[in-house]
Amino acid sequence: MIQPLADKIEQHLQKAFQSLGLETTLGRVVPSGQAEYHYQCNGAFKGAKIKGCSPLVLANELQQQLSSLQTFADVSVSVPGFINIIVHDACLAEYGNRIFEDQRLGVPLNELQQKIVIDFGGINIAKAMHVGHLRSSIIGESLQRIARFLGDEVISDIHLGDWGLPIGMLIEEFKLLYPDWPYFKEGFDEDTFESSPVTIEQLEILYPQAAERCKEAGAREKARKTTTDLQSGHRGYQALWQRFRQVSIEDIKRQFEPLDVHFDLWLGESSVNDILPALLKKFKDQQISQESDGATIIEVATEDDKKPMPPLILKTSDGSITYGMTDIATIAQRYEMFNPQCILYVVDNRQSLHFEQVFRAAKKAKVAEDISLEHIAFGTLNGADGKPFKTRSGGVMKLQDLLESAVAKAQERIEEADLGADISAQEREEIAKEVAISAIKFSDLMIPRMSDYIFDLDKFVSFQGKTGPYLLYTAVRIKSLLAKAKEQGLTPGSITIEADKQRDIILNVVQLSRMLKVSYEERAPHHLCEHAYALAQKFSTFYQTCPILSNKDLKQATSWLALANLTLVCLERILSLLGIKIPEKM
Ligand code: ARG
């Protein structure tokens, strides 16, 4: 295992602080805010307060001790007491070489490895997927990759919305259309259709129709009653609902395929149905829940709440199980199945109140025991009008349509950029797909997740600037460089540093472990996006003035080549943690 460079530097600083009778935590270093230095330590300010001297005096004392160490090329102090560090080139080069050799690129596993459930995707069957689901899928996929890489045992669950009122509404709609279907017959005992009589296209047409119909109270009441009957075990409705589920899951899997989004579990809200009665009874017996106007609720407000905190409704007055109750029961189920340390819910920030209520209720009902429950909220993907992104006709954007428009745009750009002259039409199509997906995923992940952002395909699919395509292009360029070098018989050698451009690359690479740690702790992939973009830029600057293949100095050429290769493996690793694939050619 390679000790991260920042940790190694910190160790030196900690020793120095300790030798002056101060706590080691003061030795924390961060990348320097000034270009001429690599790292800085601000511990002298707090240390001086404890010692009762000026920060400058303390910083100078520390500097005395540190400047003789081999790790550093220079340690200096600037007013009013910052300690500035320049790492020795030999040390940086050694790090570069060791990281290059290391499968994990110098990234240690988490000290504390956890078992975590990540609940993301959250697609509703029979309803069109909306952009909130897209964001959840992209962010959730990246978080699961990051956590796994750092050693967590991750169980991802799509937690399908498959059990609420929309299903009752759809069943009613089908009943109107096909009153003769066996599902609606008294004493139904078998689904006699060989293949599904329901298609996804039909669900997509019928759902909005059903929703429209249910605006009217009578129809709504009927749908409610049907939902309750379904949930209470009506066999015909359950058989029909299985058909909805089956075609929807097939469709969702097909849509997620190109996005490279994966779930370990395809459970849904319905999967807890059997444990609901016992849980409801337990809550009632233990007086955790109450009856209120015929509904069953759990009070979750506390005295120091600053905002209104309504009770969580578990069961409505007409007997339907709520979204909140299925979430509570799902926690109990996950506890039984996996006993995880932590459950992450990657869901739209518009559901913050819901999760606050659910988490409080789960604690109160002691279903979560020691599980830490975290809502990983995110902002909205908006259209140019600042409202949640819709299609031109004002409908909900379907994932497939969104991808298709991105692919078309990518194709245009590939033509314009005159890329891949030697590439077949079929390969081009594949490349356009990967470019499109990188564009959509990267532009989503690079935004700090709580922020809203505007959907701007032109910007996302550009080969310039902070975009997925730019990163793919950089990586592919290095791949082809390596291939050409190989043809010339040139193989990566040992990295040495002779100029800023090379040093800058290594300084980025050695920071990967810290960057990942922050991304993991904050559940925030945007740090990785920044890091990858900075690396790609540093590489471009280097490559512009250091033409590897025409360099006659063999030792230098192989060192440069190693640096290019190191850049590539780092970009590959980061992009894969973001869930982005790199094409072979471009
Ligand atoms: N299906 C829900 C929706 O579309 C999202 C589910 C999120 N996960 C959860 N455990 N509640 O709003």
Residues whose N, C-alpha, C, O or C-beta is under 5 A from the ligand:
A	BS01	LIG	D119 G122 I123 N124 H159 G161 V347
